[in-house]
Amino acid sequence: MSENPTTHAPAAAESDAPEAAAASARQESVAEETVAQETPGLGATAVSAATPRRGEPMFPDGTGPAADPAGSHHERRIRSFQPRRSRVSPSQADALRRRWATWGLDIDGLSRIDLDAFFDGRPVVLEIGFGMGEATAQMAAADPDTGILACDVHTPGQGNLLGLAERNGLSNIRVANGDAIILLREMLAPASLAGLRIYFPDPWPKKRHHKRRLVQPEFIALATTRLAPGAVVHCATDWEPYAEQMLEVLSAEPTLENLHQGFAPRPDFRPLTKFEGQGLDKGHVVHDLLFRRRDT
């Protein structure tokens, strides 16, 4: 089992500061969290016992994810996410307390991650926004030779994913807590990632909120600097206007090439989630996009 190997050398700063914010929790987080809380056997009392009172840290002993890991170290931007730390079940809190020291990472922006040490030399794919983690766990089980650095701000989902990884013996998952832009810009080396996955980010449907969407030109320009040649960017959404925006933004990035003409067929390696199935039942159309980092 690998130790958490962030170095203590200052990470190189980037000259640009993207306005988009990262770490969008997928829409399925809220729906599946509600289902989890209604599971027989947990009960409202047991769930609330794991929830701190207002103003109290959830993990005062430092054994779990921090409420605001970057603190005041980095500039504030318009964010595409809102941290949600309530309604953590006892089993989720237990998984966080026991596994965070070795399988968890707070995105503080103060040190660079040694991905080779963190993932035992595996190539690493960054997944931004994983909801409750079921799809992430399935992909990790199907491809144990690839590491998945799963980034989110949803504490119940973080605990659920760590629990799934432990129960299923998935040693190729690590969970990052915080803003993915800070992770990309401050904590990951150039050309260090084998792929980027963004599944069902918040579409922010109101026009005045479009600036909060994750997939923006500035964000993609930053993310591609962390991709190795040949790395694949895979996005998926069931919101048609956002799908069009994704296609436009990714197509305009000169370091990327589309692996298909327009949208891609749904690849077999992306699991069909409960949230996606519900959307399909309602007539939603899911669009996948697959782009590859050019060699030059």
C-alpha positions, 0 to 999 in steps of 0.5 A, a space after each residue: 500500500 503506497 503512502 501519500 507522497 506529496 513533496 514539500 518543494 513549492 509547486 511551479 506556478 502557472 502564468 494564467 489563472 483560468 476563470 472556470 472552476 473545477 471539481 464539479 460534482 456530478 448531478 447523480 450525487 444528490 439523488 444517490 446521496 438521498 437514496 443512501 440516507 434512506 437505506 433501511 438499517 442506517 436510520 436518521 439518528 445514525 446518520 446525523 451522528 456522523 454529521 458535525 454541528 455547525 462550525 465544527 470540523 468533521 474530522 478534527 483529528 486530521 484523519 479525513 478530508 479538510 473543509 477548505 484545503 487550499 484555504 487562503 493560499 490561492 486566489 478565489 474564482 467563480 467556481 463550478 462547485 459547492 462543497 457539500 459535507 452533510 449527511 455522511 453515513 457512519 460507514 462513509 465516515 469510518 472509511 474516510 478516517 481509516 483510509 484517508 491517510 494512504 488513499 486520500 489527498 487534500 488539494 492544498 496547492 502547496 506541494 507537487 504530487 509524485 504520481 509514480 509513488 502514489 500509484 505504484 508506477 501505474 499510468 494515471 487518469 484524472 477523473 473530475 467529479 465522481 458522485 458516489 463513486 460507483 462508476 469510478 469503482 467499476 472502471 478501476 476494477 475493469 482496468 487494474 493497471 491504470 490508476 484513477 485520481 478521483 477528484 471531488 468535493 462531495 464528502 459522502 461520495 469520497 467516503 463511499 468511494 473509499 469504502 468501495 475501493 476497500 471492499 473490492 480490493 481496488 488499490 488503483 484508486 486515490 481520492 483528491 479533495 478540493 478544487 481541480 484547477 489548483 490540483 492541475 495548476 499547482 500539484 501535477 507535473 506537465 505531461 503527467 496524466 494518461 487521461 482526463 475524464 469529466 462525466 456529467 458535470 453540473 450543466 448550470 443551465 441558466 444563461 447567467 450561470 454559464 460562466 460556472 461551467 467547468 469545460 471552458 477554453 481556459 480550463 481545457 488549455 490548462 488541463 492539456 498541459 498536464 496530459 501526456 502525448 496520446 492521453 485521451 480526454 473523455 467528457 459525457 453529458 445529457 444536457 444538449 446545450 452543454 454538449 455543444 459547448 464541450 464540442 466547440 471548446 474541445 475542437 478549438 483546442 489546438 493540442 487536441 484531436 477529435 477521435 470521431 466526427 463530432 460526438 462519439 458513440 458511448 464507449 464500453 468502458 464507461 459504465 451506465 450509471 443509475 443517474 444516466 439510466 434514469 435520464 435515458 428513461 426520461 428521453 434524455 440524450 447522452 453525448 460522449 466526446 473523445 479527444 486525444 492529446 496530439 504528439 506535438 
